[in-house]
């Protein structure tokens, strides 16, 4: 009987030792409504180790280096995109109208990435042709191309800021479309010029850009219309759509930077707040870009922990039958 009495405390002690090896997650808020359904010790463990969808992270303003953001976003890759998609799913659950608009946003982004991928394939074809032609010494590096495009769009951005100062109130649908259309026309001219200098066929570039341009225009205008009704969604949607463009970030980052996608635009200094006010009438709080990345990383860790705990629980349940049987067999 004494051995049986020691079984449960012994199991609790073993699991406590296992759990204390996990690294703690800081600055996490766990939903209070679970408190009444869980034992105090279990709830304390969850609050300490497992981030929830409502986790709150604090990011210092000194972390707002755009290059560090994009580097970290590329490192997270599919993790960031999965997290962004989850944010969009949560937003879509608000109402039928929001659900439909979010679905349209995702469709537009798919078209944009598809067009950008076609441009990338055009660039790769150019590289192959140059490698087979020793007499062609024109530049072909994607890094060089991206840098030239970013510098070219800096001028577009400066012109936009002069022509369209940030308004005191949110722009209407038609005003928003007018500014977006103007910005895309300017960006398209620069894109074709830069790609032409890098040996790419300008007619082919123009054909792919037509697909990208139409999708971006519809996406930015649709996003602005949605945010008019739900301004609190701006941070979530801009972040999600930004990380979805990472596969073809070399061309999409500087172009979509004109419209507030990312912690800054393609020019020097912080211009995201200007773009967000011009196109959406709202601004993303400083630090939120990095906070989303941090929460995405923590959510991925939590997933792996739950998988590990699930496997451990399966082993434990299988072993506990024999363990408790041996405990119960001694009188």
C-alpha positions as CSV (number, residue, x, y, z in Angstrom):
1,X,0.0,0.0,0.0
2,X,2.9,2.4,0.8
3,X,4.4,1.8,-2.7
4,X,1.1,2.5,-4.4
5,X,0.8,5.8,-2.4
6,X,4.2,6.9,-3.8
7,X,3.3,6.3,-7.5
8,X,1.6,9.6,-8.4
9,X,4.0,11.9,-6.5
10,X,6.9,10.0,-8.2
11,X,5.4,10.5,-11.7
12,X,4.8,14.2,-10.9
13,X,8.4,14.6,-9.9
14,X,9.7,12.9,-13.1
15,X,7.6,15.1,-15.3
16,X,8.6,18.2,-13.4
17,X,12.3,17.4,-14.0
18,X,11.6,17.0,-17.7
19,X,9.7,20.3,-18.0
20,X,12.2,22.4,-16.2
21,X,14.7,21.8,-19.0
22,X,12.6,23.8,-21.5
23,X,13.6,27.4,-22.1
24,X,11.0,30.0,-20.8
25,X,9.1,32.3,-23.1
26,X,9.1,35.9,-21.9
27,X,6.3,38.5,-22.1
28,X,3.5,36.1,-22.7
29,X,-0.2,36.6,-21.9
30,X,-2.3,33.4,-21.5
31,X,-6.1,33.6,-21.8
32,X,-7.6,34.0,-18.3
33,X,-10.8,31.9,-19.1
34,X,-8.7,28.8,-18.9
35,X,-7.8,29.4,-15.3
36,X,-10.9,27.7,-13.9
37,X,-10.5,24.6,-16.0
38,X,-6.9,23.7,-15.2
39,X,-5.1,22.8,-12.0
40,X,-3.0,25.7,-10.7
41,X,0.3,23.9,-11.3
42,X,-0.5,23.0,-14.9
43,X,-1.7,26.6,-15.7
44,X,1.4,28.0,-14.2
45,X,3.5,25.8,-16.5
46,X,1.6,26.8,-19.6
47,X,1.8,30.5,-18.7
48,X,5.6,30.2,-18.3
49,X,6.5,28.0,-21.3
50,X,3.8,28.1,-24.0
51,X,3.1,31.2,-26.0
52,X,-0.6,31.8,-27.0
53,X,-2.1,33.5,-30.0
54,X,-2.6,36.5,-27.7
55,X,1.0,36.7,-26.6
56,X,2.4,40.2,-26.1
57,X,6.0,40.9,-27.0
58,X,7.9,44.1,-26.3
59,X,10.3,45.3,-29.0
60,X,12.8,48.1,-28.6
61,X,12.7,50.9,-31.1
62,X,16.4,50.3,-31.8
63,X,15.4,47.0,-33.4
64,X,13.8,48.7,-36.4
65,X,16.6,48.1,-38.9
66,X,14.8,47.1,-42.1
67,X,17.6,44.9,-43.4
68,X,17.5,42.9,-40.1
69,X,13.8,42.5,-40.5
70,X,14.0,41.1,-44.0
71,X,17.0,38.9,-43.1
72,X,15.1,37.5,-40.2
73,X,11.9,37.0,-42.3
74,X,13.8,35.1,-44.9
75,X,15.4,32.9,-42.2
76,X,12.0,32.0,-40.8
77,X,10.7,31.4,-44.3
78,X,7.7,29.0,-44.2
79,X,7.4,29.6,-40.5
80,X,6.7,33.3,-41.0
81,X,4.3,32.5,-43.9
82,X,2.4,29.9,-41.9
83,X,2.0,32.4,-39.0
84,X,0.9,35.1,-41.3
85,X,-1.7,32.9,-42.9
86,X,-3.0,32.0,-39.4
87,X,-3.3,35.8,-38.7
88,X,-5.3,36.2,-41.9
89,X,-7.6,33.3,-41.0
90,X,-8.3,34.8,-37.6
91,X,-9.1,38.2,-39.3
92,X,-11.3,36.5,-41.9
93,X,-13.4,34.9,-39.1
94,X,-14.7,38.4,-38.1
95,X,-17.5,38.5,-40.6
96,X,-18.6,37.4,-44.0
97,X,-17.5,40.7,-45.6
98,X,-14.0,40.5,-44.1
99,X,-13.7,36.8,-45.1
100,X,-14.5,37.7,-48.7
101,X,-12.1,40.6,-48.8
102,X,-9.3,38.6,-47.2
103,X,-9.8,35.8,-49.8
104,X,-9.5,38.4,-52.6
105,X,-6.3,39.8,-51.0
106,X,-4.8,36.3,-51.0
107,X,-5.8,35.8,-54.6
108,X,-4.1,39.1,-55.6
109,X,-1.0,38.2,-53.8
110,X,-0.8,34.8,-55.5
111,X,-1.0,36.6,-58.9
112,X,1.7,39.0,-57.8
113,X,4.1,36.2,-56.7
114,X,3.3,34.3,-59.9
115,X,4.2,37.4,-62.1
116,X,7.4,38.0,-60.0
117,X,8.4,34.3,-60.4
118,X,8.1,34.7,-64.2
119,X,10.4,37.7,-64.0
120,X,12.8,35.6,-62.0
121,X,12.8,32.8,-64.6
122,X,13.5,35.5,-67.2
123,X,16.5,36.6,-65.2
124,X,17.7,33.0,-64.8
125,X,17.4,32.5,-68.6
126,X,19.5,35.6,-69.2
127,X,22.2,34.2,-66.8
128,X,22.3,30.9,-68.7
129,X,22.6,32.6,-72.1
130,X,25.4,34.8,-70.8
131,X,27.3,31.7,-69.5
132,X,27.1,30.2,-73.0
133,X,28.3,33.4,-74.6
134,X,31.9,34.3,-73.5
135,X,31.7,37.6,-75.4
136,X,28.8,39.0,-73.3
137,X,30.2,40.8,-70.2
138,X,26.9,42.5,-69.2
139,X,26.0,42.2,-65.5
140,X,23.6,39.4,-64.6
141,X,23.7,39.1,-60.8
142,X,20.3,39.1,-59.2
143,X,21.8,40.9,-56.2
144,X,23.1,43.7,-58.5
145,X,19.7,43.8,-60.3
146,X,17.8,44.1,-57.0
147,X,20.2,46.9,-55.8
148,X,19.8,48.8,-59.0
149,X,16.0,48.5,-58.9
150,X,15.9,49.6,-55.2
151,X,18.0,52.7,-56.0
152,X,15.7,53.5,-59.0
153,X,12.6,53.3,-56.9
154,X,14.1,55.6,-54.3
155,X,13.6,58.4,-56.8
156,X,10.0,57.3,-57.5
157,X,9.4,57.4,-53.7
158,X,10.8,60.9,-53.3
159,X,8.6,62.1,-56.2
160,X,5.6,60.5,-54.6
161,X,6.2,62.1,-51.3
162,X,6.4,65.5,-52.9
163,X,3.3,65.1,-55.1
164,X,1.1,63.3,-52.4
165,X,1.8,64.6,-48.9
166,X,0.3,62.5,-46.1
167,X,-3.4,63.5,-45.7
168,X,-5.0,64.5,-42.4
169,X,-7.8,62.0,-43.0
170,X,-8.1,58.6,-44.7
171,X,-8.3,58.8,-48.5
172,X,-11.4,57.7,-50.3
173,X,-11.6,54.8,-52.8
174,X,-11.1,56.8,-55.9
175,X,-8.3,59.0,-54.5
176,X,-6.5,55.9,-53.3
177,X,-6.8,54.2,-56.7
178,X,-5.5,57.4,-58.4
179,X,-2.3,57.5,-56.3
180,X,-1.7,53.7,-56.6
181,X,-2.1,53.8,-60.4
182,X,0.4,56.7,-60.6
183,X,2.9,55.0,-58.4
184,X,2.7,51.8,-60.3
185,X,3.2,53.5,-63.7
186,X,6.4,55.2,-62.4
187,X,7.6,51.9,-60.9
188,X,6.9,50.0,-64.1
189,X,9.0,52.4,-66.2
190,X,12.0,52.1,-63.8
191,X,11.6,48.3,-63.6
192,X,11.7,47.9,-67.4
193,X,14.7,50.3,-67.7
194,X,16.7,48.5,-65.0
195,X,15.9,45.0,-66.4
196,X,16.8,46.2,-69.9
197,X,20.2,47.4,-68.6
198,X,20.8,43.9,-67.2
199,X,20.2,42.3,-70.6
200,X,16.6,41.2,-70.1
201,X,14.1,41.5,-72.9
202,X,12.1,44.6,-72.1
203,X,8.9,43.4,-74.0
204,X,8.9,40.2,-71.9
205,X,9.5,42.2,-68.7
206,X,6.6,44.6,-69.7
207,X,4.2,41.6,-70.2
208,X,5.0,40.1,-66.8
209,X,4.8,43.5,-65.2
210,X,1.3,44.0,-66.6
211,X,0.1,41.1,-64.5
212,X,1.9,42.3,-61.4
213,X,0.8,45.9,-61.8
214,X,-2.9,45.0,-62.1
215,X,-2.8,42.7,-59.1
216,X,-0.9,45.2,-56.9
217,X,-3.3,48.0,-57.8
218,X,-6.4,45.9,-56.9
219,X,-4.7,44.6,-53.7
220,X,-3.7,48.0,-52.3
221,X,-7.1,49.6,-53.1
222,X,-8.9,46.6,-51.6
223,X,-6.7,46.6,-48.5
224,X,-7.4,50.3,-48.1
225,X,-11.1,49.8,-48.4
226,X,-11.0,47.0,-45.8
227,X,-8.9,49.0,-43.3
228,X,-11.3,51.9,-43.5
229,X,-13.9,49.6,-41.8
230,X,-11.3,47.7,-39.6
231,X,-8.3,49.9,-39.0
232,X,-6.9,47.5,-36.4
233,X,-6.3,44.9,-39.2
234,X,-3.7,47.0,-40.9
235,X,-0.7,45.7,-39.0
236,X,-1.7,42.1,-39.4
237,X,-2.5,42.3,-43.1
238,X,0.5,44.3,-44.1
239,X,2.8,42.0,-42.3
240,X,1.2,38.9,-43.7
241,X,1.2,40.0,-47.3
242,X,4.8,41.2,-46.9
243,X,6.1,37.8,-45.7
244,X,4.2,36.0,-48.4
245,X,6.3,37.9,-51.0
246,X,9.6,36.6,-49.6
247,X,10.1,33.9,-52.3
248,X,10.5,36.7,-54.9
249,X,11.5,39.4,-52.5
250,X,14.3,40.8,-54.8
251,X,11.7,42.5,-57.0
252,X,8.6,42.7,-54.8
253,X,10.2,44.2,-51.7
254,X,11.2,47.5,-53.4
255,X,8.0,47.7,-55.4
256,X,5.6,47.0,-52.5
257,X,7.8,49.1,-50.2
258,X,6.2,52.1,-52.0
259,X,2.9,51.1,-50.5
260,X,4.0,50.6,-46.9
261,X,4.8,46.8,-47.0
262,X,7.7,46.4,-44.6
263,X,9.2,48.5,-41.7
264,X,10.5,51.1,-44.2
265,X,10.2,51.7,-47.9
266,X,13.0,51.3,-50.5
267,X,14.5,54.8,-49.7
268,X,16.6,55.9,-46.8
269,X,14.8,56.7,-43.6
270,X,11.4,55.6,-42.4
271,X,8.8,56.1,-45.0
272,X,6.3,53.3,-44.2
273,X,4.2,55.6,-42.0
274,X,3.9,58.1,-44.9
275,X,2.8,55.3,-47.3
276,X,0.4,53.8,-44.8
277,X,-1.3,57.2,-44.2
278,X,-1.5,58.0,-48.0
279,X,-3.0,54.6,-49.0
280,X,-4.8,53.4,-45.9
281,X,-5.2,56.4,-43.6
282,X,-3.6,54.6,-40.7
283,X,-0.1,53.7,-39.4
284,X,1.5,50.5,-38.1
285,X,2.9,50.9,-34.6
286,X,6.7,51.0,-34.3
287,X,8.2,47.6,-33.4
288,X,5.2,45.6,-34.5
289,X,7.0,44.2,-37.5
290,X,9.6,42.6,-35.4
291,X,7.1,41.6,-32.7
292,X,5.2,39.5,-35.3
293,X,8.4,37.7,-36.4
294,X,9.2,37.0,-32.7
295,X,5.8,35.7,-32.1
296,X,5.9,33.5,-35.3
297,X,9.2,32.0,-34.1
298,X,7.7,31.3,-30.6
299,X,4.6,29.8,-32.1
300,X,6.7,27.4,-34.1
301,X,8.6,26.4,-31.0
302,X,5.4,25.8,-29.2
303,X,4.2,23.5,-32.0
304,X,7.4,21.4,-31.8
305,X,7.0,21.3,-28.0
306,X,3.5,20.1,-28.2
307,X,4.5,17.4,-30.7
308,X,7.3,16.3,-28.3
309,X,4.9,16.4,-25.3
310,X,2.3,14.4,-27.3
311,X,4.9,11.7,-28.1
312,X,6.1,11.7,-24.5
313,X,2.4,11.4,-23.3
314,X,1.9,8.4,-25.6
315,X,5.0,6.7,-24.2
316,X,3.9,7.6,-20.7
317,X,0.4,6.2,-21.1
318,X,1.8,3.0,-22.5
319,X,4.3,2.7,-19.7
320,X,1.9,3.8,-17.0
321,X,-0.4,0.8,-17.4
322,X,2.5,-1.5,-16.4
323,X,3.8,0.9,-13.8
324,X,0.4,1.3,-12.1
325,X,-0.3,-2.4,-12.5
326,X,2.9,-3.1,-10.6
327,X,2.0,-0.5,-8.1
328,X,-1.5,-1.8,-7.7
329,X,-0.3,-5.4,-7.5
330,X,1.5,-4.9,-4.2
331,X,-0.7,-4.9,-1.2
